[in-house]
Amino acid sequence: MQGKRYDQRVLVLVEVRGGQRDWDEAERAFGERDWPVVTSFARGEGLSGGVLRADPSARMYSVEVRFFGARNRRTGRAAVWQVERLARVKRLELYARHCEPMDRDRESLTTWWAHTTAHRPPRVPAPRPLTPMAKLRRAAAVARARFTERRGYHDTGTVVTGTASEARRLSRMGLPGASAPASATDVRVASRGTAGHIVPHREDDARRRAYRLGARLLGMGFCAVVAREQSGVWTWVWAGAAVLCFLAGARLARGFFVSEARAGGLVVWSLAAASSLVVFLGTDSGGSRDWTPRGMLLVFAVLATAGGIWLLVRQWTWGEWLTWAVPLVFAAVASLVVSSGSVLHAMYADSLDLMPADLDVPAIWQAVSAVKLTILLSSVLFVPALWGIAKHVHVPGVSPVDRFRVPLYVGAQATVVVLCVAGVLDSVGAAVGDFRAAAVRKAGLPSYFGVEPEWTCVEPTVPATKLGTRGGVLRPERPYVSFGEAGGAVSLWDEPTGKSLQMPAEQVRLVPVADGTVRCAFSYESLPKGD
């Protein structure tokens, strides 16, 4: 892993065997990967004295191994995988003998503003009595001083962090090269609800808890939506699952939103849960509902795909990403949009015994169909996304030393590609099925990405012997499905035979009708004599 970006730091006791040349090569490999060497000693000496048997051909290195991924119970094992991978790449005898993850999560200290205290009313000596009017004036002066302090009117610009007592002492401390420290200063908290203590959460821990809370909100919303769609006992089962998600989130939310205030955290969590239920359940509008279980599963899949792809590509250096990944992705997407604009239309036409050239599709609808095809094929990113998530949480099956990870990935990706192609075929097949069903009923015909079929009476303008038809014989007494004119030819579809007919546009006149039950009033005897 090149570069200096990493998520985890694990102190690993690495044993290097082979002699001085291999020891030097191992030290260079550690430096290439930005793994600092804390100390080194011969095996059986130093920390390993009395623990390992002495071996003059082996040397022990205390190395800080740095890598990407989440912090969990498999983090130490992931460090072993990193050492084993380095051993394979460099062809060295490296053994991770002891791994200890390092906890370097930063605390979220409370921030304070320093301000002067000269505006405060002077203290009154204890023996001195005050008249009621004097007490009232003093109370007003104290209230005015507190109000102006909270609004920051007396801030000095100095910012300190820590507990209240630490912040007060730090504000009165002078720094080398700065002006003389002011003793008449006090501090006010920069954010409400955190005064007087250190926030009990660390940065990474707070982020993980926020992700878990978000997952519980989504789980609760999904269970509530499924419960709404069920009936009988299953309604109560899914409603109970939603309640369990809420209780799990409430347990995690205590003291999270409002530091060291369990009641406040529960109130905020309850408001967030109620808002999510309003969003997911919503209200019925015109007999339809905003969210369905299928729609929520699609949202989950999109979120998982986006997050997994980000976890996968964030391990690349920006140089690699900008050098070849971005041009490759752009070229692939651009070529897909340009070349696949009529793929769906071609499949649609082929299913109806037509040619793509028979459909005069506007360019805007070709672009829309290209976007649709891209969405249908975007599921191929689901396997790389799952791969990125699995690598982030250190799943054993995707470790860098697992010999079966490549066949596993290729097999899973090939399966998803087959499913994506099947999805595209099903999408076109469903559109063709709707069209055929409507044609059998002689009803209105559905459109398909700019293709507007319509029932039409076809009136020849030339005798039957001169009518140039391809694909069958025209029967002008009954309506046909017309796909419009393209390239000087008219494309028709005959519902009884399920075949297409083409004829020159100058030899026929198209008269649109309401549906397929209309009887066309035309006979060749109506043509002028001599035609």
N, C-alpha and C positions, 0 to 999 in steps of 0.2 A: 504494500500500500504506500504509494508515493504521497508526498505532501505532509502537511502538519495538521490537517483536520482530523478529528477523532471524537468519539463519544465516551469511550471507556478507557480507563487506565488500570492495568492489572500488574502487580509486582510478581514476577515469575522467576523462580530459581531454575536456570537452564544449565544443563550439563552438556558440555561439548567434549566429544572424544575424538582422538586422532592425532594429537600432537600440536606443536607450535604453529605449523602452517594452517591447520584447520582452525586453531584458536584465532589467528589473525584474520582469516576469512570470515569467521563468525562475527568478529568485532566490526568488520567492514559492513557486513550484512545488517547488523543492528543499526549502524549509523545510516545506511541507505533508507531504512524504514522509519527513521526518527524514533528509535527505541533507545532511550538513555540507559547506559550501563551504570548502575549505582556502585557496585563493587564486584570484585572477582577474587577468587582464591582457589588453591588446588583442592581437589576432591579429598575429603578426609581432614581438611584443615578449616580454620575459621568457623563459620556457622555450622558446617557439616562435620566438624570434629566430634567424634563419638556417635555420630548418626549414620554416616556412610563410611564404607571401607576405603582406605586410601588407595589411589590409583594414579600413578605418575602420568598416564596418557590421557587423563581427563581433567577438565577444569570447570569450575562452577562460576556462573555469572548471575548476578542479581540484576535482572533487566526489567524495565518498565515497558510492558507491551501495550501498545495503543492501537485501537481499532474501532470500527463503527458498530453500532447496535445498541439494543436496550440493556438496562441493568436488571437482571433477574437471577434466578438460582443457577442458570446455565452460563453466566458470564465468565466464571473461571474456566469452565470447559471450553468456551469459545477461545480463550487465550491459549489453551493447549492446542486447539486447531490451528491457530496462527503460527505457533512455533513449529508444528508438524508440517505446515505448508511451506514455511521457510526452509525446513530441512530438505524437502523434496525439490524445491526450486534450486537451492544451492548445492545439493548433493552432499550434505553434511550430516554427521551423527549428532543431532540435537535432541535433547529430551527435557521436557518440562517436568521438573520433579516436585515443585510446590508453587501453587498459584493463589494469590490473595488479592481480591479486588480492592481498589482504593476508592474511598468515599470522599469525593472532592466537590460535592454539591454545595453551592454557595447559599448562605443564609440571606433571607430577605429582611434586612434591617430597616427599622422605622426611620423615616427621613424627617428632619426638623429644620425650621428656619430660626435663625438667631435674630433677636430684636433688642432694642434699647429699653431701659426701664425708667428713664428720666421723666416720662410723661405721667407716671403713676403718682397718686397723691402721697404725701409723706406720711409715715407712720405716726400715730398719736401715742404719746407716752401713756402707759397704763393708768397712773394715778390721776391724770387729767380728765375731768368729767366733760361730757359733750351735751350741749343742749339738743332738743329734738330737731330743731332746724339745722344745726350743724351736722347731726347724724344723717339727715336727709341729703344735705349737700355732699357729704362724704360718700354716701352710697351712690349718688348720681355720678360723682367723679370716678369712682371705682368701676361702675358700669360702662361709662364712656371710655375709660382706659382699656377695659377688656374688649369692648367692641372694636376699637381702633387696632388693638393688637391682633385680633382674629382676622381683620381685613388686611393685615400686612402693611399698615401705614408706617410702622416703626422698624421694619426689617432693615438689617444691615447688609444683607446680601450673602452672609455666611450660611453655609449649609453643613449640617453635621448629621451623623447617623448613629443609632444605638438606642439604649434605653433612655428614659427621661433623665435620670441622674447622670448617665454618661454624656448625653447630649449637652446638658447644662455645663458640665465641667469642660467638655471639648470646646464649647463656644467661647469660653473664657481663657482658652489656652492660645498662646501666641506661637506662630510658626517662624522658622528661621527666614530672615529677609522680609518678613511682613511687618506691618505697623504694630505698635505696642498693643497688647491685648487689653480689651475693655472688661473691667470687672463688673460694671453695671449693665449686664446683659442677661437675658433669659431666652427661652426657646418656646416655640409653638409647633405643634405637629403639622406636617405638610398635608396629611390626609386624615380625615375624621375616622374615628373608631379604632385607631392603633396607638393611642397615647398611653405611655407608661409601661410599655413592654416591647419585646422583640416578637415579631410575627413568628409563630411556631412552625412555619412552613419554609422549606428550602425551594429554590427555583425549579429544579427538575422534578422534585416531589410534587410541587403545586401544579406543574404542567401535566404530570401523569394523573393526578387526581381530577384535573379539569377534563382530560380525555375520558376518564372513567365515568364522570358525571354526564358528559355528553352521550356516551354509549348507553347509560341507563335511561336517559331521556328518550333516545331513539327506541330502545327496547320497550319502554313503557308505552310510547305512542303506537308502536307496531302491535303490541298485544291488545291495546284498546281498539285499534282499527279492526283487527281480526275478530275481537269479541263482538263488535257491532255487526259484523257480517254473519256471525253464527246464530244459532237458535238452540234453545233447550239447555242441557247441562253444559255444552261446550261454551256457551256464552259466559257462564260462571267460571269455568276453568281458565279461559283466557283473561277474564277480568281479574281473577286471583293472581295470574302471572303479572298483570300490569301493576297490581298492588304490591307484589313482591319487589318489582323493579323500583317502585317509588320508595319502599322502605329501605332497600339497599342503598339508594342514592341519598336518603335522609341520614343514614348512618355515616356515609362518607362526607356529607356536607356539614356536619356539626363543626362549627368553628372555622369553616373554610372561607365562606363569603365575608363574615364579620369575625375578625380574629378574637379568639378566646371568648366568643359569645355564642354558645350553643343555640340558644333560642333564636338569636338573629340569623344564624346560618340556616336553621330549619325554616324560618319564615321566608327567606330568600329562595330556598329550594322549593318550598311549596308554591310560591308564586311562579317560579320557572316551570314547575311541573304543570300547573294549571294553564299557563300560557301555551305550553306544548300541546296539551290536550285540545285546547281551543283551535290551534292550528291544524292538528292532524284530524280531529273529528269534524270540526267545522259545522256547517249546517247544510241541510238538503236544499238544492236549488234546481228546480225543474226536474225532480226525480233522480238527479245524479248527485254523486258525492265527490268531494274534492280529492280525497285520498282513498286508495284501495290497498289491500295487502300486496297485490302484484306491483302497484306503483311504488310502494315503500321498499319492497325488495329491490326494485330497479334503482331507487335512490341509494340504498345500501351498497349495491354493486358498483355504482358510479363512484361513491365516496371511497370504497375499498380499492378500486382500480386507481383512482387518482393518488391516494395515499401510498399505495404500494409502489407505483411507478416513481413517485418522488423518493421514497426510501431506497429504491434501486439506483436511481441516477445520482443521488446526492453523494454516493461513494466515489463517483468519478471526479477527477480534477476538472477545474474550469477549462484548462488547456485542452484536455481530451474532448470535452463537451463542445467547445467552440470550434475546434479544429475539424472534427469529422462527424460528430453526432448531429449537430444542428443542420449542417448541409444535407446529411443523409435523410433526416426526418423531413426536411423541407422538400427535398427532391421526391421522396416517396409520396408525400401528401399531394404535392402539385401534380405529379404524374397521374395519381389516382383520380383527382378531380377533373383533369383535362381528358383523360382517356376513358373514364368510366361514366361519362355523362349520359350515354345512351345504352348502357349495359342492361339496366332494368327494362327499358323500352324494347330492346332487342329480344329479351327473354319473353316479355309480354306478347310481342308480335309473333314470335315463333310458336307460342302456345295456341294462337288463334289462326295458324296457317297463313300468316302474313309475313312480309319482309320489313325490316326496319325502315327501309326507304318509303314504304307505303304509309308511314305515320309522319305527318308533318308536325313535329313537336317544336314549339318555340325554344329558343336557347335558354331562357330563364328557367323553364321547366326541366331541361336537361341538367342544369346546374343543381336544381332542387333534388332531382333523382340521384345525382352524384353525392350530395350530402346525405341522403337517405341510405345509399349504399355504404358510405363511409361509416355511418352510425351502426349499420348492421354488421359490418366487418370489424368494428372497434372492439368487439368481444375478444379478439385475439390478444388484446393487451391484458386480459384478466389473469392469464397464467404468469406473465412477467410480474404483474402486480402482486400476486400471491407469493411468488418467488422472493420479491423484495421484502414483503412482510415476514416471511419465514427466515430470511437472512437476518433481519433486524432483531428478531427475538431468539436467534440462535437455535433453530430447529435442527436436530441432528441430521436429518435427511438431506439438507442443503449445505452441510459444512464443506469448507474448501478441501477437505481431505477425503470426502466420501467418493468412492469410485463409481457409484451408481447414480450420482446426481445428474450427470449429463444425459444418460438414457432416460432417466425419470423426467427430466425437463422436456426432452424432445418428444417423448411419448405423450405427455400431457398437452404440449403445444399442438401436436398433430391432431389430437382428439378435438381440441377446441376449434382448430381450423376447419375440420370436417363439420362440426356442429354449426359454425358460422356460415359455411356454404349451404348447409341444409336450411338454415334460417332464411337466407336470401331466396332459395328456391321456394320455401314455404310462403314467403311474403308475396312473391309473384304468383304462385299457385292459388293463394287465397283471393288475389285480385281477379284472376282469370275465372275462378269458381264463382265469384259474385257476379261477374259479367254474364257467364253462361246461364246462371240461375235466373237473372233478370230477363235474359233473352227468351228463355223457355216460358216465362210468365207473360211475355209480351209487354213488360212494364218498362219504366224508365231505366236507362242504362247508367251505371256508375262511371265516373271519370277516373283516369289514372295518370297522374303527373303530366297534365297538359293534353292528354289524349281524351277527346270528347266524342265518344260514339253517340249516334242518334238514329232513331228510326226515320227512314226516308223512302218515299216513293220515287222510283227511277223511271223517267220518261225518255225513251230513245227519241232522237231527232233524225234518225236515219232508218231505213228499213232493216228488218231482222237479218237479211242476207248480207248487209254491209256493216253490221255492228261487230266491231272487233273486241270480243270478250276473251278473257283468259281465266281458266279455272272452272268453267261451267257455262250453263245456258241461262240467260237472263229471263225471268218471268215477271214482266212489269205489272201484273195484276196484284201482286202482294208486296208488302214493304220489305226492305232490306236494312241491315245495319250499315250505316255509312261512317267511315273514318276520315272523310274529307278528301280533298284533292292534294296530291303531292307529285311533283314532277310531270304535270300534264296528264296524270291518270287519276281515275276515281277508284278507291278501294272500298269494296263492299264485303259484307259477311253474311252468308246464308245460314240462318238458324237451323232449319230442318237437316241440312247436310253437314253443318259445322265446317264448311269450307269457305274460302275467300274467292272473290271474283274481282278482276281488274278490267277496266275498259277506258278508252280515251275520253277525256273530259269533254271534248268538243262534240261527241256523239250522243251525250245524254244530258238531261236536265234533272236536277235533284230538287225534290219538293219535300221538305221536312214535315213529319206528321207527329201526332201526340204520342202514340204508342204502336205496338206491333199488331194490334187488332184491327186497324183501319184497312179497308179494302180500297186498293188504288184503282181509280177510274181512268184506265188507259187501254187503248187498243191500237194496233198498227194501222187499222183502217182510218184512224183520225189523222194520219200523216198526210201532208199534201201530195197529190199525184205527181209523179215524176221524181220524188225524192228516192 
